Structures are given as structure tokens and as C-alpha cells.
Amino acid sequence: MTLLYVQCIICQNFNVSWQSICPEPHSYKNVKWIALSTEELFVIVPKAHPLAQKSSIKLKELAEESFIIFKRELTLGEMTDRFFKEAGFIPKVTFES
């Protein structure tokens, strides 16, 4: 849906689109992406998990883990898919919510 909104902005069908993800913002010459805020994303692990003692981790440290993730049709699902690709792995998904 985001790409449709970008095309509507470019064609001047409307002037503002509220988005929570920004797909390749530099590939659009006639569109300006302006960040309103940033958010932290968290990983939830059991207390006994080896990563539980860390205050932060790199996403690639989770490459061998099983995931409960957001449905890919949802904006946050699209965003996490992109993060996994950038980290260089495809997550092992056990459940989508």
C-alpha cells in the first residue's frame, strides 16, 4: 500500500501521506520523507536464554532462533522483513500474529 501512496503523492493526487515505514526513500526524486519520530524494537526471550543478559544485540545474532512475527501484510511485518533481509537471513517463523 505504501508504494501506491507514494505514486499518489508524485501524481499530486494528495499532498501528505502518513507512513510508518519508508521503502527505499532515496529512490523517489519527487518525494521528501520526513521522520516524525523513531521507535525502539524489542526482542522478547526467556530469562534463561543466552541473549537475556545483554542490554542490546545485533539482529544477525538471532539468525538461528525461531520467531513469532507480525503478519507480512501489516506495516510492521513489512518493516521486520526488510530488517531481516538487511541482516542477511530469512527468519524461521513459528507463528504470525
TAURRA-V348253 format. One line per field, one symbol per residue. ss: DSSP state (@ for helix, = for strand, . for the rest). phi: phi as a letter, one per 30 degrees, with the letter a starting at -180 (. if undefined). burial: + if it has 9 or more other ideal C-beta (glycine too) atoms within 8 Angstrom, else -. Layout:
ss->???
phi->???
burial->???
This chain:
ss->.@@@@@@@@@..............@@@......................@@@@.....@@@@...====.....@@@@@@@@@@@@@....=====.
phi->.edddddddddidacbbcbcbbdhdddcdcbccbdcabbdccccbdeddedddddabceddcecdcbcbdedddedddddedddeddibcddccacb
burial->-+--++-+++--------+-+-+----+--+-------------------++------+--+----+-++----+-++++++++--+---+-+--+-
